[in-house]
Amino acid sequence: MKTILNEQQLEITIQRLAHQLLEDHLDLENTVLIGLQPRGIYFSDRIVQQLKKQVNPSVIDYGKLDITFYRDDVRTGLHEINQTAIPFSIENKNVVLVDDVLWTGRTIRAALDALLAFGRPAKVELCVLIDRRFSRQLPIQADYTGKSIDSIITQKVKVYWKEKDGKDEVALL
């Protein structure tokens, strides 16, 4: 196991990404953030916590999206259904999808399909904590990236969150 980001580096990375979002979406007017279930929501929760320190929390539209049934890859076993909660319209809004790891791009493609059930956004951007650069199967690229890494297909990137795993760390297994 190799540590990619320790707890302090992870915190700094989240702060930087929140600031970058504010640079491009100054008052978050007409901008919504949507975390991808299941593990992207730990990252999106942290981004939203940082944004609430910078702007009035009431201007932040934050939702969570489950893309389980929009995936095109076959997964064995039972699917755990996660909650979708988007209590606002995304019609003509700037949508920022937030996920922990960008690997093949298939999760993001599924998220784009699922998003259309909630309206037609003006623009969709992608914010990821880790970008596994050379593993893409679809032409999808992040607009906001915490850290880009090079890894081989047999390696796994594991993001540990205090809320679920008892520690904050990103590791290459």
C-alpha positions as CSV (number, residue, x, y, z in Angstrom):
1,M,0.0,0.0,0.0
2,K,1.3,3.4,-1.0
3,T,-0.2,6.6,0.5
4,I,-1.2,9.1,-2.2
5,L,-2.7,11.7,0.2
6,N,-2.5,11.7,4.0
7,E,-5.0,13.3,6.2
8,Q,-3.5,16.8,6.1
9,Q,-2.9,16.7,2.3
10,L,-6.5,15.5,1.8
11,E,-7.8,18.5,3.8
12,I,-5.7,21.0,1.9
13,T,-6.8,19.4,-1.4
14,I,-10.5,19.7,-0.5
15,Q,-9.9,23.4,0.5
16,R,-8.2,24.1,-2.8
17,L,-11.0,22.5,-4.8
18,A,-13.6,24.5,-3.0
19,H,-11.7,27.7,-3.7
20,Q,-11.4,26.8,-7.4
21,L,-15.2,26.2,-7.5
22,L,-15.8,29.6,-6.0
23,E,-13.4,31.2,-8.5
24,D,-15.5,29.9,-11.4
25,H,-18.9,30.2,-9.7
26,L,-18.3,33.2,-7.5
27,D,-21.6,33.4,-5.6
28,L,-22.8,29.9,-6.5
29,E,-25.8,31.6,-8.1
30,N,-27.3,29.3,-10.8
31,T,-24.8,26.5,-9.7
32,V,-25.7,23.2,-8.0
33,L,-23.5,20.6,-6.6
34,I,-24.3,16.9,-6.9
35,G,-22.4,14.2,-5.2
36,L,-22.4,10.7,-6.7
37,Q,-23.4,7.8,-4.6
38,P,-22.1,5.8,-2.8
39,R,-18.5,7.0,-2.1
40,G,-18.5,10.4,-3.9
41,I,-20.8,11.8,-1.3
42,Y,-18.2,11.7,1.4
43,F,-16.0,13.9,-0.8
44,S,-19.0,16.2,-1.9
45,D,-20.0,16.6,1.8
46,R,-16.5,17.9,2.6
47,I,-16.5,20.2,-0.4
48,V,-19.9,21.7,0.7
49,Q,-18.6,22.1,4.3
50,Q,-15.7,24.1,2.9
51,L,-18.0,26.2,0.7
52,K,-20.3,27.0,3.7
53,K,-17.3,28.6,5.3
54,Q,-16.8,30.9,2.3
55,V,-20.4,31.8,1.3
56,N,-23.9,32.0,2.8
57,P,-24.9,28.4,3.3
58,S,-28.4,29.2,2.0
59,V,-27.1,29.8,-1.5
60,I,-25.7,26.3,-1.8
61,D,-27.9,23.8,-3.7
62,Y,-26.5,20.4,-2.9
63,G,-27.9,17.1,-4.0
64,K,-27.0,13.4,-4.1
65,L,-27.4,11.1,-7.1
66,D,-27.5,7.3,-7.2
67,I,-26.5,6.0,-10.6
68,T,-26.8,2.2,-9.9
69,F,-29.4,1.5,-12.6
70,Y,-27.8,3.7,-15.2
71,R,-24.5,1.8,-15.3
72,D,-23.7,0.0,-18.6
73,D,-21.2,-2.4,-17.0
74,V,-22.5,-5.7,-15.6
75,R,-21.9,-6.1,-11.9
76,T,-22.4,-9.3,-10.1
77,G,-24.4,-9.7,-6.9
78,L,-27.1,-7.6,-5.4
79,H,-27.1,-3.9,-5.9
80,E,-27.3,-1.7,-2.9
81,I,-29.7,1.1,-3.6
82,N,-28.5,4.5,-2.5
83,Q,-30.6,7.5,-2.0
84,T,-31.1,10.1,-4.7
85,A,-31.9,13.5,-3.2
86,I,-32.1,16.4,-5.6
87,P,-34.6,18.8,-4.0
88,F,-34.3,21.6,-6.6
89,S,-34.5,22.0,-10.4
90,I,-31.3,21.6,-12.4
91,E,-33.0,23.1,-15.5
92,N,-30.6,25.7,-17.1
93,K,-28.3,25.5,-14.1
94,N,-24.6,24.9,-13.9
95,V,-24.2,21.4,-12.4
96,V,-21.0,20.3,-10.8
97,L,-20.8,16.5,-10.4
98,V,-18.6,15.5,-7.5
99,D,-17.0,12.0,-7.3
100,D,-14.0,10.6,-5.5
101,V,-12.1,8.7,-8.2
102,L,-12.3,9.1,-12.0
103,W,-11.1,5.9,-13.6
104,T,-12.8,4.6,-16.7
105,G,-15.4,7.3,-17.1
106,R,-18.3,4.9,-17.0
107,T,-19.6,6.2,-13.6
108,I,-19.7,9.7,-15.0
109,R,-21.4,8.6,-18.2
110,A,-24.1,6.9,-16.1
111,A,-24.4,10.1,-14.0
112,L,-25.0,12.2,-17.1
113,D,-27.7,9.8,-18.2
114,A,-29.3,9.9,-14.7
115,L,-29.1,13.6,-14.5
116,L,-31.4,14.1,-17.5
117,A,-34.3,12.7,-15.4
118,F,-34.0,15.9,-13.4
119,G,-34.0,18.4,-16.3
120,R,-31.6,19.9,-18.8
121,P,-28.7,21.7,-17.3
122,A,-27.0,24.7,-19.0
123,K,-23.6,23.2,-18.3
124,V,-22.1,20.2,-16.5
125,E,-18.7,20.2,-14.9
126,L,-16.8,17.4,-13.0
127,C,-14.9,17.7,-9.8
128,V,-12.9,14.6,-8.7
129,L,-10.5,14.0,-5.9
130,I,-8.3,11.5,-7.8
131,D,-7.9,11.2,-11.6
132,R,-6.5,7.9,-12.8
133,R,-5.3,9.5,-16.0
134,F,-4.4,6.5,-18.3
135,S,-7.3,4.2,-17.6
136,R,-10.1,6.0,-19.4
137,Q,-12.5,4.1,-21.6
138,L,-14.7,7.1,-22.5
139,P,-13.7,10.7,-23.5
140,I,-14.5,12.2,-20.1
141,Q,-12.2,14.6,-18.3
142,A,-12.4,16.4,-15.0
143,D,-12.7,20.2,-14.7
144,Y,-11.5,20.2,-11.2
145,T,-8.9,17.6,-10.0
146,G,-7.5,17.1,-6.6
147,K,-4.6,14.9,-7.7
148,S,-3.8,13.1,-11.0
149,I,-2.0,9.7,-10.7
150,D,-0.6,7.1,-13.0
151,S,-1.5,3.6,-12.1
152,I,-1.7,0.2,-13.8
153,I,-5.0,-1.6,-14.3
154,T,-4.3,-4.1,-11.5
155,Q,-3.9,-1.4,-8.9
156,K,-6.8,0.0,-6.9
157,V,-7.2,3.5,-5.6
158,K,-8.9,3.4,-2.2
159,V,-10.2,6.6,-0.6
160,Y,-10.7,6.2,3.2
161,W,-13.1,8.6,4.9
162,K,-13.3,9.1,8.7
163,E,-17.1,8.9,8.5
164,K,-17.1,5.4,7.0
165,D,-13.6,4.0,7.4
166,G,-12.3,5.6,10.6
167,K,-9.5,7.5,8.9
168,D,-8.9,10.1,6.1
169,E,-6.4,8.8,3.5
170,V,-6.0,8.0,-0.2
171,A,-4.0,4.9,-0.9
172,L,-2.8,3.0,-3.9
173,L,-3.2,-0.8,-3.4
